[in-house]
Amino acid sequence: MSRSFTPEFKAEVVALARRGDRSMARISEGYDLVESVIRRWVAQAEVDEGRRPGTTTAEHEEVMALCKRVRVLQEECEVLEKAARLFAQRRPGEPVSVHRGGETLAPGQHACRVLEAPHAAAIWCSLPTSSGPTPTRMALTARLASTPD
């Protein structure tokens, strides 16, 4: 089981280790830590302070946030591609009437429910229901036309 520690706690342990009046073994016993963890924290503190080359904590957090954002954008792209295929199956000007449990849904709302699209639902559900082209629909139609099945 992995434990997590606050930055303040890590800074306190690093400061104790740097003072040098106690050995790493003694500090690790006092705080119920493994010596290698303390050494890693000291090394990371040196990287963060610019004394040693490597990836800083802030850079690592930024990379992790960007990776998460990429995953979300990939999911949204997949949903939009599925929705574009769904809309492309209609003939231009063909009215769409979708009934589900007695309620009439707009085409975008139907696509959101069919595709179970949590991230892109707001985009598709806000599309106008008129048959007139919108920039979003035109862009998706162009992209779909240029993509082989």
N, C-alpha and C positions, 0 to 999 in steps of 0.2 A: 504494500500500500504506500502510495506516494504522499508525502506531506508538502504543504506549501507554506512559505514564510513571507512575511511582509518585507518590503524594502528597508524599513527602519530596523527590523531585527537583523537582517543581513548586514547592514551598515555597522550596527553595534558589534557584531561578531568580528567583522573585518577590522574594525578599529582595535579591538582587543588583540587580534592576531598580529597586527602591525606594531603595536606597542612593544611586543617582544618580552614582556615581563613574565609571561606564562607560555608554556609549550603548547603546540597544536593539540597534543594528546590531552592535556589538562583542560583546554578550552572545550574540546569535543566532549569530554566526560561531563563537564559542568553544564553544557547545553543539550546533552543527549543527541549529539550529531556525530557523523563519521568524519574523520580527518580529511578525507578526499573532498567532501562537500565544502569544508572551510577553505581548503586550498583553491578549489574552483571559484568560490566567491571572491577570494582575494585576487585571483587572476582576472576575473571579470571586472572587478573594481578598477584594476590597473588599465584594462582596455577602455572602460568608460571614461577614465581620467586622461586618456591619451598617452599613457606611459608605455603601452604595449600595443602592438598591432593586433587587429581582430575586429569582429563585429560587435558594436556596442549594444547595450540593452535596448536603447531607443531604436536603433536600426533593426534589430531583431523583431521588436514589437511592430514596427512599420511594415516589415516584410510579411509578418503573420497577418496583419490587417489587410494588406493588399491581396494576399492569397485567398483570404475569405471573400473579399470583394470580387475577385475573379471567379470563384465558384458560384457566387450568386448571379453574376452576369451571364455565366455559361448556362445556368438553369433558366434564366429569363430568355436567353436567346433560343434555347430548345423549345420553350413554350411558344414563343412568337413564331418560330418556324412551323410548328404544328398548327397554330392558328392560321397562319398564312395559307397552308395547304388546305385547311378546312374552308376558308373563304374563297380560295381559288377554284374550288369545285362548283361554285355557283356561276350561273351565266350572268353577264352584266344586265342590270335592270330587273332581274328576277326577284320578286318579293320573297322575303323569308318570314315564315310564320312558324314559330317553335312553341309547342305547348308542352308543359311539364306539370302534371298534377293540377291542371285547371288554370295555371297561370301562363300568360304569354310573356316570353322573354325576348329581349332584343338580341340580335345576332351576336354581339360581343358578349353578352351575359351568358348565352348558350355555350359559346366557345369556352368561356372561363369554367363553366361547370363541367363540360365534357372533358376538358383537358385537366381539370383539377389544378388550376394555375394560381397558386397563392401569390407569387411575386409579380406576375404580369397581369393579374386580374384587373387591377385598377386601370391599366392602359386600355385593355380590350373592352371593359365594361363602360368606359367613357367615350368610346367611338360613337359618332352619330349614326342613327339608324336609317337616315335617308340614303337613297341610292347614289347620291352625288359622291364623286371621288374626294378623298381627303389626302393630304400629303403622306400620312402614314400608310394608308391603303395603297397609294400609288407606289411608294417605296417598297412595300412588301411584295406587291405584284411584280415589280421589276426584278426584285431579288429572286422570287420564285421562278420567273421565266428564265433567268440566267443559271439556275441550279438544276442539274440533271436529276431525274427521279431515282 
